[in-house]
Amino acid sequence: MAPVIDASVEGNSTGKLFPDLKNDLLIKAAKGETVERVPVWIMRQAGRYLPEFRAMKEKHDFFTICQTPELACEVTLQPINRFDLDAAIIFSDILVIPQALGMKVQMVPGKGPVFDQPLKSTDDLKNLDFKVDVKQELKYVYDAISLTRIKLAGKVPLIGFAGAPWTLMAYMIEGSGSKTWSAAKKWLYQSETESSRLLQKLTDVVVDHLVEQVRAGAQALQVFESLADILPPKLFSLYSLPYLNQIATRVKQILGDDAVPMIIFAKGAYFAMSDLTHSQYDIIGLDWTMNIHDARITAPGQTLMGNLDPCALYADEKEIKSLVKQMLRQFGTSRYIANLGHGIYPDVDPANVEVFVNAVHDYSKKMLQNDLSPV
């Protein structure tokens, strides 16, 4: 059942009304506006490292949580209730799009996503429903977003997201995670036309999905090109970048005045920094291998996000604080959103997450008060 939208003061183009946003630091950082502290959130912040999430997983499987708005909302709020984060990200998965196209995916404990029938050849493309109505098939995502906006009560902005076409294509062909992703890359070398067709069709669905998330109440969007690092620059320029550019451009054109800040996270695509800077994305997420100094030189007027090594959260409190200070001194406090360089790992101590979040806030406030420039 769709959530009931309570009357309040902040609306959007669909006529839905939500509570006023009280903490807009992420939105300000995306626009390059002055902030009183650096905003921080964590990729996969709602997940297996939290005991309250593990307790829920004992009662419900992963995709049941994704497909039940009340449960997805509850999980989304778990880290917000525990830490002083500056954004929430809706609990969902990038693979809801292949599911909407008719593919069956299960989340297998200890293995991750597994497709019942991955794409074995280009002939299998005919089995996909590219005319899917995402408003119907993925309604549960949009209901979860609207409900979460209400439950957040304006505490922080809510981020929606989608997987990028290449990353989705790779999973749909491999059928699960892979060390080489050779089956998916084989298509790029042997079936160029069909690969481009599939990527374009996925792009169309991703655009629709992102637009509907904003119409449901998402206040920012992130596109995950999680498998950018397995493509050499030439293949990235052919099979990833054009579709990433399309997504940002088309989503903003469709939404017009209702457009929201958009984040691109292309893991390992250090060679594409300049290209991404000239795209319509407002924020570029950096993984932990990317050089901060080089990124600032390549993208001097761009809002950047990242990029603490996720394993740094295994360190003790003193070392985490030291690493945060180093990171902030390199990024500076303007046009910056603190985050990890990838998703948080499931065996991280939540206490260390609190140290990380508070350290970002505390040290960035000192930097702003003392007018410290990046080094």
C-alpha positions in Angstrom: 0.0 0.0 0.0 1.3 3.4 -0.9 2.2 5.7 2.0 0.0 8.5 2.9 1.7 11.9 2.4 1.0 14.2 5.3 0.5 17.9 4.8 3.5 20.1 5.5 5.4 23.0 3.8 7.9 21.6 1.2 6.4 20.3 -2.0 7.6 19.0 -5.4 6.2 18.7 -8.9 3.9 15.7 -8.0 2.1 17.7 -5.4 3.5 15.6 -2.5 4.3 17.6 0.6 7.1 16.8 3.0 8.6 18.4 6.1 11.1 21.2 5.7 14.8 20.3 5.2 16.7 21.3 8.3 20.2 20.1 7.4 21.0 21.1 3.8 24.8 20.9 4.1 25.1 18.3 1.3 22.9 20.4 -1.0 25.0 23.5 -0.3 28.3 21.6 -0.9 27.0 20.3 -4.2 26.3 23.9 -5.3 29.6 25.2 -3.9 27.9 27.3 -1.3 29.4 28.1 2.1 29.0 25.4 4.8 29.6 25.5 8.5 31.0 22.1 8.5 31.9 19.5 5.8 28.9 17.1 5.2 29.5 13.4 5.6 27.7 10.2 4.7 28.8 6.7 4.0 28.1 4.4 1.0 26.2 1.3 2.2 25.7 3.1 5.6 22.5 1.0 6.1 23.7 -2.5 6.1 25.3 -5.5 7.6 27.7 -3.7 10.0 24.7 -2.6 12.1 23.4 -5.1 14.6 19.8 -3.8 14.1 20.1 -4.5 10.4 21.4 -8.1 11.1 18.4 -8.6 13.4 16.0 -7.6 10.6 17.8 -9.9 8.2 17.0 -12.8 10.5 13.3 -12.2 9.8 13.3 -11.0 6.2 15.5 -11.8 3.1 17.3 -8.9 1.4 15.0 -8.3 -1.5 11.9 -8.6 0.7 13.3 -5.7 2.7 13.9 -3.8 -0.6 10.4 -4.5 -1.8 8.5 -3.6 1.4 8.4 0.2 1.8 8.0 0.1 5.6 11.0 -2.2 6.0 13.2 -0.3 3.5 12.3 2.9 5.3 13.2 1.4 8.7 16.6 0.2 7.5 17.3 3.6 5.8 16.7 5.3 9.1 18.8 3.0 11.2 22.2 4.8 10.6 20.5 8.2 10.8 19.2 7.3 14.2 22.6 6.1 15.4 25.1 8.6 13.8 25.2 12.4 13.1 25.2 11.8 9.3 24.3 14.6 6.9 22.4 12.4 4.4 20.3 9.3 4.2 20.4 7.0 1.2 17.3 4.9 0.4 17.8 1.2 1.1 17.4 -0.5 -2.3 19.8 -2.2 -4.8 21.1 -1.5 -8.2 19.8 -4.9 -9.4 16.1 -3.9 -9.1 16.3 -2.8 -12.7 17.3 -6.2 -14.1 14.5 -7.6 -11.9 12.0 -5.1 -13.4 13.2 -6.2 -16.9 12.1 -9.8 -16.0 15.3 -11.3 -14.7 15.3 -13.2 -11.4 18.0 -12.3 -8.8 18.6 -13.7 -5.4 20.9 -12.4 -2.7 22.8 -15.5 -1.5 24.4 -15.2 1.9 28.2 -15.2 1.6 28.1 -14.9 -2.2 26.0 -11.9 -3.1 23.6 -11.5 -6.0 23.0 -14.5 -8.2 20.9 -14.5 -11.3 18.8 -17.6 -12.1 19.3 -17.2 -15.8 22.0 -14.7 -16.8 22.3 -13.5 -20.4 24.3 -16.3 -22.2 24.1 -14.9 -25.7 22.7 -11.9 -27.5 19.7 -14.0 -28.4 18.6 -13.8 -24.8 18.0 -10.0 -25.1 14.6 -10.8 -26.6 13.5 -12.1 -23.2 14.0 -8.7 -21.6 11.0 -6.3 -21.2 12.5 -3.0 -22.3 9.0 -1.5 -22.4 8.7 -1.9 -18.7 6.7 0.7 -16.8 9.0 1.5 -13.9 6.3 3.5 -12.1 4.5 0.2 -11.7 7.3 -2.4 -11.5 9.4 -0.4 -9.1 6.6 1.4 -7.3 7.9 -0.1 -4.0 11.1 1.9 -4.3 9.2 5.2 -4.8 6.8 4.4 -2.0 9.8 3.7 0.3 11.3 7.1 -0.7 8.1 9.0 0.0 7.6 7.2 3.3 11.2 7.8 4.3 10.9 11.6 3.5 8.1 11.8 5.9 9.8 9.7 8.6 13.0 11.8 8.3 11.0 14.8 9.3 13.5 17.0 7.3 16.5 15.9 9.5 18.7 15.3 6.4 18.3 15.0 2.7 17.4 11.7 1.1 19.5 10.3 -1.7 18.1 8.0 -4.4 20.3 5.9 -6.7 20.7 3.5 -9.6 23.4 1.4 -11.1 25.0 2.6 -14.3 24.3 0.7 -17.5 27.7 -0.9 -17.9 27.7 -2.2 -14.3 24.1 -3.5 -14.7 25.0 -5.2 -18.0 28.1 -6.9 -16.5 26.0 -8.4 -13.7 23.3 -9.5 -16.1 25.8 -11.4 -18.2 28.1 -12.8 -15.5 25.1 -13.8 -13.3 27.1 -13.0 -10.1 30.2 -11.3 -8.9 33.4 -12.2 -10.8 37.2 -11.8 -10.6 37.7 -11.0 -14.3 34.2 -10.1 -15.6 35.4 -11.8 -18.8 32.0 -13.0 -19.9 30.6 -9.4 -19.9 33.7 -7.9 -21.5 33.6 -10.6 -24.2 30.4 -9.0 -25.4 32.2 -5.7 -25.8 34.8 -7.3 -28.1 32.6 -9.7 -30.0 29.1 -8.1 -30.0 29.6 -4.4 -30.3 26.2 -3.6 -31.8 24.2 -5.7 -29.4 26.2 -4.4 -26.4 25.5 -0.8 -27.5 21.8 -1.7 -27.9 21.6 -3.2 -24.5 23.4 -0.3 -22.8 21.1 2.2 -24.5 18.0 0.3 -23.4 19.4 0.2 -19.8 20.1 3.9 -20.0 16.5 4.6 -20.9 15.2 2.6 -17.9 17.8 4.1 -15.5 16.7 7.6 -16.6 13.1 6.7 -15.9 14.0 5.2 -12.5 16.0 8.2 -11.4 13.3 10.7 -12.5 10.6 8.7 -10.6 12.8 8.7 -7.4 12.9 12.5 -7.5 9.2 12.7 -8.1 8.7 10.5 -5.1 10.9 12.7 -2.9 14.6 12.0 -3.4 16.6 15.2 -2.9 19.8 14.0 -4.6 20.8 11.1 -6.9 23.8 8.9 -7.2 24.8 6.7 -10.2 27.0 3.8 -9.3 29.4 2.8 -12.1 30.9 0.2 -9.7 32.7 -1.7 -12.4 34.4 1.1 -14.2 37.7 -0.1 -13.0 37.6 -3.3 -15.1 37.4 -1.4 -18.4 40.5 0.0 -20.1 40.1 3.7 -21.0 39.1 3.0 -24.6 36.2 0.7 -23.6 35.2 3.1 -20.9 34.9 5.9 -23.4 32.8 3.7 -25.7 30.6 1.7 -23.3 30.4 3.7 -20.1 30.9 7.4 -20.5 28.4 8.2 -23.3 25.6 6.5 -21.3 26.7 8.2 -18.0 26.5 11.5 -19.8 23.1 10.8 -21.2 21.7 9.9 -17.8 22.7 13.2 -16.1 21.7 15.3 -19.1 18.3 13.6 -19.7 17.3 13.4 -16.0 18.0 17.1 -15.5 16.1 18.0 -18.8 13.1 16.0 -17.8 13.0 17.3 -14.2 13.7 20.9 -15.2 13.2 23.2 -12.2 12.8 20.1 -10.0 16.3 18.7 -10.8 18.4 17.7 -7.8 22.2 17.4 -7.4 23.6 14.3 -9.1 26.6 12.3 -8.0 28.7 10.0 -10.2 30.8 7.3 -8.6 32.9 5.6 -11.2 35.2 3.3 -9.2 38.7 3.2 -10.5 38.1 5.6 -13.4 40.9 8.0 -12.5 41.6 8.4 -16.3 38.1 9.8 -16.8 38.3 12.6 -14.2 38.5 15.4 -16.9 35.6 13.9 -18.9 33.4 13.5 -15.8 34.2 17.1 -14.9 32.6 18.2 -18.2 29.5 16.2 -17.6 26.3 17.3 -16.0 27.1 15.6 -12.7 27.3 18.0 -9.8 29.5 15.8 -7.6 32.2 13.3 -8.5 32.8 10.5 -6.0 36.4 9.3 -5.7 37.5 5.8 -4.6 40.3 5.4 -2.1 43.0 4.8 -4.8 42.5 8.2 -6.4 45.0 11.0 -5.7 43.2 13.9 -4.0 45.7 16.5 -5.2 45.5 15.4 -8.8 41.7 15.3 -8.6 41.6 18.9 -7.4 43.9 20.0 -10.2 41.9 18.2 -12.8 38.5 19.3 -11.4 39.2 22.7 -9.7 35.6 23.9 -9.7 34.0 20.5 -9.0 32.4 19.2 -5.8 34.2 16.0 -4.9 33.2 13.2 -2.6 35.2 10.6 -0.8 37.6 9.0 -0.3 38.8 7.3 2.9 39.9 3.7 2.5 37.0 1.6 3.9 39.6 -0.5 5.8 40.7 2.7 7.7 37.7 2.1 9.9 39.5 -1.0 11.3 42.1 1.4 12.9 41.9 2.7 16.4 40.2 6.0 17.3 43.4 8.0 17.3 44.4 6.8 13.8 41.0 7.3 12.3 41.0 10.9 13.5 44.5 11.4 12.1 43.5 10.0 8.7 40.4 12.2 8.6 42.5 15.3 9.3 44.9 14.4 6.5 41.9 13.8 4.1 40.3 17.1 5.0 43.5 19.1 4.7 43.9 17.7 1.2 40.3 18.2 0.0 39.7 21.4 1.9 36.2 22.5 3.1 34.8 24.0 -0.1 33.0 21.8 -2.6 33.6 18.7 -0.6 31.5 15.9 0.8 33.3 13.4 3.1 32.7 9.7 2.5 34.5 6.4 2.2 36.1 5.5 -1.1 33.7 2.6 -1.4 31.0 0.9 0.6 31.5 0.2 4.3 32.5 -3.4 5.1 30.2 -5.7 7.1 32.7 -6.4 10.0 33.4 -2.7 10.8 32.7 -1.7 14.4 29.8 0.9 14.5 31.8 2.7 17.2 34.5 3.5 14.6 31.8 4.9 12.2 30.8 7.3 14.9 34.5 8.3 15.4 34.8 8.9 11.6 31.6 11.0 11.3 32.3 13.1 14.4 36.0 13.7 13.3 34.8 15.0 10.0 32.5 17.5 11.7 34.9 18.5 14.4 38.0 19.1 12.4 36.2 20.7 9.4 34.6 23.2 11.8 38.1 24.1 13.1 39.4 24.4 9.6 36.6 26.8 8.7 37.1 28.8 11.9 40.8 29.1 11.2 40.5 29.6 7.5 42.8 26.7 6.7 43.4 26.1 3.0 44.0 22.7 1.4 47.5 21.4 1.3 
